């Protein structure tokens, strides 16, 4: 297994337009499916943490998924768009 980059939510900044663009792209849809594999529990947990202003808890909730090779490939592809 290769060394995956560590996921830091603070490395990402999204405008509303960025979110719409990503979520409507094929890679964004794949990333969303990946984040929803557990029925969306991690995604909901991260959203709730962000509502409370707890970025560290949101990052912790998403880290197990976002540090996979599949997620890293999708994020790289999205960033190239």
Protein Blocks (a to p, Z undefined) as FASTA:
>chain_A
ZZdddddfklpccdfklmmmmmmpmklmmmmmmmmmnnommmmmmmmmmmnopaklmmmm
mmmmmmpmklmmmmmmmmmZZ
